[in-house]
Amino acid sequence: MDRFPSEFEDLLNRRGRRLIADAPQFEDLLKKRRTPIVFFENVIDAGVARECIRLLDEGMFPRLQRMEHPIPREALTEMTENYTEQLRKTMRVRTATFNSGRSRVLAAAKEIGLDAMMNSKSFLRLAQSVTKHTLDGAWWGRQVICYGAGDYSGPHNDHHPEDAPIRNGFVDLHVMFSNPGVAQHLLVYEDRRFLSAVHDISAGAAIAIYRLPFWHYTTPLMARRGHEETARRWLLLGSFDYDPPLETLEY
């Protein structure tokens, strides 16, 4: 592969196309009081995944920005009462967005075909496949994130009550690639109001689709011994609004 394909579906193998054609629906999961998250694994062949990782390593990694939000000291030192802890979202990752024409990484994303693939009709169809409500096909957010050894995203819920179009829900699509240096990376998410569900997201290539908001976090990425400097998990993220916006928050 010299470039990513112009349509996302061209990355999928036969099994992937079959699973997505009959995908679980968020609405059915919510009726059963299950967390609205769907995983697809073994849907991209290993050789294709290796080429995707190579393109991301060569074309995107040098242009990513380090994003670090540590635990603020005052979250502990300014407490005045037991068990009143409040912690904003903390994280340590490398990332870049390229929705703006002024984005410094947009040219690099275009050069390797990533911009077009993440803006393709089949990328939208993948997100739409798991929900009965219509997603906005005119525009969606796009972001690339890379986790290295020790990188994580702390507990957060992605609720935006001040933003009318998404206050009652939106859809995040995660296309994930891990290189062989990754030993483990876990997604922990809530199940019936407990942070008790765990999914290993360090498989070579996988897809996860969320209907947010709900509480979740990722554990620090663990590298295999001797691969601490090179272990990476790539995340291609699309964020989709409902059109029209959902009328009620189902949580």
Sine and cosine of phi, psi and omega as CSV:
sin_phi,cos_phi,sin_psi,cos_psi,sin_omega,cos_omega
0.00,0.00,0.82,-0.58,0.12,-0.99
-1.00,-0.03,-0.41,0.91,-0.04,-1.00
-0.52,-0.85,0.33,-0.94,0.21,-0.98
-0.92,0.39,0.52,-0.85,0.04,-1.00
-0.92,0.39,0.43,-0.90,-0.02,-1.00
-0.94,0.34,-0.41,0.91,0.08,-1.00
-0.91,-0.42,0.75,-0.66,-0.04,-1.00
-0.86,0.51,-0.62,0.79,-0.09,-1.00
-0.86,0.51,-0.33,0.94,0.02,-1.00
-0.95,0.32,-0.22,0.98,0.11,-0.99
-0.98,0.18,-0.39,0.92,-0.15,-0.99
-0.98,0.20,0.56,-0.83,0.15,-0.99
-1.00,0.04,-0.03,-1.00,-0.06,-1.00
-0.88,0.47,-0.65,0.76,0.01,-1.00
-0.89,0.46,-0.67,0.74,0.00,-1.00
-0.87,0.49,-0.70,0.71,0.02,-1.00
-0.90,0.44,-0.61,0.80,-0.01,-1.00
-0.93,0.37,-0.69,0.73,-0.01,-1.00
-0.91,0.42,-0.67,0.74,-0.05,-1.00
-0.94,0.33,-0.48,0.88,0.04,-1.00
-0.92,0.39,-0.35,0.94,0.00,-1.00
-0.74,-0.67,0.79,0.61,-0.13,-0.99
-0.97,0.24,0.52,-0.85,0.16,-0.99
-0.86,0.52,0.45,-0.89,-0.05,-1.00
-0.94,-0.34,0.71,-0.71,0.02,-1.00
-0.82,0.58,-0.67,0.74,-0.08,-1.00
-0.89,0.47,-0.61,0.80,0.05,-1.00
-0.93,0.37,-0.62,0.78,0.04,-1.00
-0.90,0.45,-0.68,0.74,0.00,-1.00
-0.90,0.43,-0.60,0.80,0.03,-1.00
-0.88,0.47,-0.50,0.86,0.00,-1.00
-1.00,-0.03,0.14,0.99,-0.02,-1.00
0.88,0.47,0.52,0.85,0.07,-1.00
-0.98,-0.18,0.47,-0.88,0.00,-1.00
-0.91,0.41,0.74,-0.67,-0.05,-1.00
-0.98,0.20,0.98,0.21,0.05,-1.00
-0.62,-0.79,0.67,-0.74,-0.05,-1.00
-0.80,-0.60,0.69,-0.72,0.03,-1.00
-0.90,-0.43,0.65,-0.76,0.14,-0.99
-0.82,-0.57,0.84,-0.54,0.00,-1.00
-0.80,-0.60,0.38,-0.92,-0.05,-1.00
0.85,0.52,0.59,0.80,-0.01,-1.00
-0.95,-0.30,-0.12,0.99,0.08,-1.00
-0.80,-0.60,0.81,-0.59,-0.05,-1.00
-0.89,0.45,0.50,-0.87,-0.10,-1.00
-0.86,0.51,-0.66,0.75,0.00,-1.00
-0.90,0.43,-0.63,0.77,0.05,-1.00
-0.91,0.41,-0.67,0.74,0.02,-1.00
-0.88,0.48,-0.66,0.75,0.03,-1.00
-0.87,0.49,-0.64,0.77,0.02,-1.00
-0.93,0.37,-0.62,0.79,0.05,-1.00
-0.88,0.47,-0.69,0.72,0.02,-1.00
-0.89,0.46,-0.67,0.74,0.01,-1.00
-0.88,0.47,-0.71,0.70,0.02,-1.00
-0.88,0.47,-0.65,0.76,0.02,-1.00
-0.93,0.37,-0.66,0.75,0.03,-1.00
-0.87,0.49,-0.71,0.71,-0.08,-1.00
-0.98,0.17,-0.64,0.77,-0.13,-0.99
-1.00,-0.06,-0.49,0.87,-0.13,-0.99
-0.93,-0.38,-0.63,0.78,-0.14,-0.99
-0.82,0.57,-0.69,0.72,-0.02,-1.00
-0.90,0.43,-0.26,0.96,-0.09,-1.00
-0.97,-0.26,-0.02,1.00,0.00,-1.00
-0.97,0.26,0.46,-0.89,0.06,-1.00
-0.97,-0.24,0.64,-0.77,0.06,-1.00
-0.96,0.29,0.76,-0.65,0.07,-1.00
-0.87,-0.49,0.90,-0.44,-0.02,-1.00
-0.77,-0.64,0.86,-0.51,0.10,-1.00
-0.83,-0.56,1.00,-0.02,-0.04,-1.00
-0.97,0.26,0.16,-0.99,0.07,-1.00
-0.92,0.38,0.85,-0.53,0.01,-1.00
-0.93,0.36,0.69,-0.73,-0.03,-1.00
-0.85,0.53,-0.59,0.81,-0.07,-1.00
-0.93,0.36,-0.28,0.96,0.08,-1.00
-0.88,0.48,-0.37,0.93,0.08,-1.00
-0.95,-0.32,-0.75,0.66,-0.15,-0.99
-0.94,0.35,-0.42,0.91,-0.04,-1.00
-0.99,-0.16,0.14,0.99,0.11,-0.99
-0.93,0.37,0.62,-0.78,0.02,-1.00
-0.86,-0.51,-0.04,1.00,-0.04,-1.00
-0.55,-0.84,0.64,-0.77,0.02,-1.00
-0.84,0.55,0.60,-0.80,0.16,-0.99
0.86,0.51,0.56,0.83,0.09,-1.00
-0.91,-0.41,0.45,0.89,-0.04,-1.00
-0.84,0.54,0.65,-0.76,0.15,-0.99
-0.70,-0.72,0.81,-0.59,-0.07,-1.00
-0.77,-0.64,0.87,-0.50,0.09,-1.00
-0.94,0.35,0.14,-0.99,0.02,-1.00
-0.91,0.42,0.81,-0.59,0.09,-1.00
-0.92,-0.40,0.41,-0.91,-0.04,-1.00
-0.24,-0.97,0.28,-0.96,0.17,-0.98
-0.51,-0.86,0.95,-0.30,-0.04,-1.00
-0.52,-0.86,0.06,-1.00,0.26,-0.96
-0.92,-0.39,0.63,-0.78,-0.11,-0.99
-0.41,-0.91,0.25,-0.97,0.11,-0.99
-0.33,-0.94,0.62,-0.79,0.17,-0.99
-0.94,-0.34,0.45,-0.90,0.05,-1.00
-0.61,-0.79,0.72,0.69,0.13,-0.99
-0.99,0.10,-0.51,0.86,-0.01,-1.00
-1.00,0.09,0.63,-0.78,0.08,-1.00
-0.90,0.44,-0.27,0.96,0.01,-1.00
-1.00,-0.04,-0.01,1.00,-0.01,-1.00
-0.87,0.50,0.73,-0.68,-0.04,-1.00
-0.95,0.32,-0.33,0.94,-0.02,-1.00
-0.98,-0.18,-0.04,1.00,-0.05,-1.00
-0.89,0.46,-0.66,0.75,0.01,-1.00
-0.89,0.46,-0.65,0.76,0.03,-1.00
-0.91,0.41,-0.64,0.77,0.03,-1.00
-0.90,0.43,-0.61,0.79,0.04,-1.00
-0.92,0.38,-0.62,0.78,-0.06,-1.00
-0.89,0.46,-0.58,0.81,-0.03,-1.00
-0.99,-0.16,0.13,0.99,0.05,-1.00
0.99,0.15,0.04,1.00,-0.05,-1.00
-0.93,0.36,-0.63,0.78,0.00,-1.00
-0.85,0.53,-0.76,0.65,-0.04,-1.00
-0.92,0.39,-0.67,0.74,-0.05,-1.00
-0.89,0.45,-0.67,0.74,-0.02,-1.00
-0.97,0.23,-0.09,1.00,0.06,-1.00
-0.92,-0.39,0.26,0.97,-0.11,-0.99
-1.00,0.10,0.32,-0.95,0.01,-1.00
-0.89,0.45,-0.59,0.81,-0.01,-1.00
-0.96,0.27,-0.40,0.92,0.13,-0.99
-0.91,0.41,-0.69,0.72,0.08,-1.00
-0.90,0.44,-0.69,0.73,-0.01,-1.00
-0.88,0.48,-0.58,0.81,0.04,-1.00
-0.88,0.48,-0.73,0.68,0.04,-1.00
-0.89,0.45,-0.65,0.76,-0.03,-1.00
-0.93,0.36,-0.39,0.92,-0.13,-0.99
-0.90,0.44,-0.33,0.94,-0.10,-0.99
-0.95,-0.30,0.12,0.99,-0.02,-1.00
-0.63,-0.78,0.62,-0.78,-0.02,-1.00
-0.99,0.13,-0.35,0.94,0.04,-1.00
-0.99,0.13,0.51,-0.86,-0.10,-0.99
-0.98,0.20,0.72,-0.69,0.09,-1.00
-1.00,-0.03,0.44,-0.90,0.03,-1.00
-0.95,0.30,0.92,-0.40,-0.02,-1.00
-1.00,-0.05,0.05,1.00,-0.04,-1.00
-0.99,0.10,-0.51,0.86,-0.04,-1.00
-0.34,-0.94,0.57,-0.82,0.16,-0.99
-0.50,-0.87,0.45,-0.89,-0.01,-1.00
-0.96,0.30,0.57,-0.82,0.01,-1.00
-0.71,-0.71,0.71,-0.71,-0.06,-1.00
-0.51,-0.86,0.55,-0.83,0.11,-0.99
-0.90,-0.43,0.75,-0.66,0.00,-1.00
-0.79,-0.61,0.62,-0.79,0.06,-1.00
-0.76,-0.65,0.82,-0.57,0.05,-1.00
-0.98,-0.19,0.77,-0.63,0.17,-0.99
-0.95,-0.31,-0.12,-0.99,-0.02,-1.00
-0.83,0.55,0.79,-0.61,0.02,-1.00
0.99,0.11,-0.13,0.99,-0.02,-1.00
-0.97,0.23,0.50,-0.87,-0.07,-1.00
-0.30,-0.95,0.20,-0.98,0.22,-0.98
-0.83,-0.56,0.83,-0.56,-0.08,-1.00
-0.97,0.26,0.09,-1.00,-0.05,-1.00
-0.84,0.55,0.75,-0.66,0.04,-1.00
-0.32,-0.95,0.22,-0.98,-0.07,-1.00
-0.83,-0.56,-0.16,0.99,0.01,-1.00
0.84,0.54,0.61,0.80,0.09,-1.00
-1.00,-0.07,0.73,-0.69,-0.03,-1.00
-0.80,-0.60,0.96,0.29,-0.10,-1.00
-0.91,0.42,-0.33,0.94,0.00,-1.00
-1.00,0.08,-0.08,1.00,-0.10,-1.00
-0.93,-0.38,0.98,-0.19,-0.15,-0.99
-0.82,0.57,-0.68,0.74,-0.05,-1.00
-0.89,0.45,-0.43,0.90,-0.09,-1.00
-0.82,-0.57,0.15,0.99,-0.08,-1.00
-0.90,0.43,-0.40,0.92,0.00,-1.00
-0.97,-0.26,0.15,0.99,0.10,-1.00
0.68,-0.74,0.50,-0.87,0.11,-0.99
-0.42,-0.91,0.09,-1.00,-0.11,-0.99
-0.87,-0.49,0.77,-0.63,0.13,-0.99
-0.95,-0.32,0.76,-0.66,0.05,-1.00
-0.93,-0.36,0.83,-0.55,0.00,-1.00
-0.91,-0.42,0.88,-0.47,0.16,-0.99
-0.96,-0.28,0.86,-0.51,-0.24,-0.97
-0.85,-0.53,0.67,-0.74,0.06,-1.00
-0.73,-0.69,0.82,-0.58,0.06,-1.00
-0.90,-0.43,0.69,-0.73,0.06,-1.00
-1.00,0.09,0.18,-0.98,-0.09,-1.00
-0.90,0.44,-0.22,0.98,0.02,-1.00
-0.97,0.24,-0.19,0.98,-0.03,-1.00
-1.00,0.09,0.83,-0.56,0.04,-1.00
-1.00,0.00,-0.65,0.76,-0.05,-1.00
-0.29,-0.96,0.63,-0.78,0.18,-0.98
-0.51,-0.86,0.85,-0.52,-0.12,-0.99
-0.93,-0.36,0.67,-0.75,0.20,-0.98
-0.98,-0.17,0.84,-0.55,0.06,-1.00
-0.94,-0.33,0.78,-0.63,-0.04,-1.00
-0.59,-0.81,0.28,-0.96,-0.13,-0.99
-0.98,0.19,0.56,-0.83,0.10,-0.99
-0.71,-0.70,0.93,-0.36,-0.04,-1.00
0.81,0.58,0.70,0.71,0.11,-0.99
0.96,0.28,0.30,0.95,0.17,-0.99
-0.84,-0.55,0.62,-0.79,0.09,-1.00
-0.98,0.18,0.95,0.31,-0.17,-0.99
-0.86,-0.52,-0.06,1.00,0.01,-1.00
-0.99,-0.16,0.69,-0.72,-0.05,-1.00
-0.72,-0.69,0.68,-0.73,0.06,-1.00
-0.67,-0.74,0.76,-0.65,0.04,-1.00
-0.98,0.20,0.89,-0.45,-0.06,-1.00
-0.96,-0.28,0.39,0.92,-0.03,-1.00
-0.99,-0.17,0.17,0.98,0.09,-1.00
-0.88,0.47,0.40,-0.92,-0.11,-0.99
-0.76,0.65,-0.76,0.64,0.04,-1.00
-0.57,-0.82,0.69,-0.73,-0.03,-1.00
-0.34,-0.94,0.22,-0.97,0.03,-1.00
-0.77,-0.64,0.68,-0.73,0.14,-0.99
-0.76,-0.65,0.65,-0.76,0.03,-1.00
-0.78,-0.62,0.81,-0.59,-0.06,-1.00
-0.93,-0.38,0.60,-0.80,0.34,-0.94
-0.97,-0.24,0.93,-0.36,-0.06,-1.00
-0.99,-0.12,0.39,-0.92,0.23,0.97
-1.00,-0.09,0.50,-0.86,0.30,-0.95
-0.31,-0.95,0.34,-0.94,-0.07,-1.00
-0.97,0.24,0.68,-0.74,0.02,-1.00
-0.26,-0.97,0.27,-0.96,0.13,-0.99
-0.32,-0.95,0.25,-0.97,0.11,-0.99
-0.92,-0.40,0.64,-0.77,0.07,-1.00
-0.96,0.28,0.31,-0.95,0.08,-1.00
-0.86,0.52,0.71,-0.70,0.01,-1.00
-0.91,0.42,0.75,-0.66,0.03,-1.00
-0.97,-0.22,0.80,-0.60,0.02,-1.00
-1.00,-0.08,0.46,-0.89,0.15,-0.99
-0.93,0.38,0.51,-0.86,-0.04,-1.00
-0.83,0.56,0.78,-0.62,-0.02,-1.00
1.00,0.00,-0.08,1.00,-0.03,-1.00
-0.89,-0.46,0.36,0.93,-0.08,-1.00
-0.87,0.49,-0.51,0.86,-0.04,-1.00
-1.00,0.07,-0.31,0.95,-0.13,-0.99
-0.89,-0.47,-0.19,0.98,0.00,-1.00
-0.90,0.43,0.77,-0.64,-0.02,-1.00
-0.56,-0.83,0.65,-0.76,0.20,-0.98
-0.87,-0.49,0.87,-0.49,0.00,-1.00
-1.00,-0.04,0.61,-0.79,0.04,-1.00
-0.75,-0.67,0.88,-0.47,0.14,-0.99
-0.99,-0.14,0.89,-0.45,-0.18,-0.98
-0.90,-0.43,0.80,-0.59,0.18,-0.98
-0.89,-0.46,0.70,-0.71,0.01,-1.00
-0.88,-0.48,0.83,-0.55,-0.16,-0.99
-0.86,-0.50,0.76,-0.65,0.10,-0.99
-1.00,0.06,0.47,-0.88,0.16,-0.99
-0.99,0.17,0.55,-0.83,0.02,-1.00
-0.68,-0.73,0.97,-0.24,0.09,1.00
-0.97,0.23,0.25,-0.97,0.04,-1.00
-0.85,0.53,0.50,-0.87,0.04,-1.00
-0.90,0.43,0.60,-0.80,-0.08,-1.00
-0.99,0.16,-0.49,0.87,-0.04,-1.00
-0.72,-0.70,0.44,-0.90,0.04,-1.00
-1.00,-0.01,0.90,-0.44,0.06,-1.00
-0.99,-0.14,0.92,-0.40,-0.06,-1.00
-0.48,-0.88,0.00,0.00,0.00,0.00
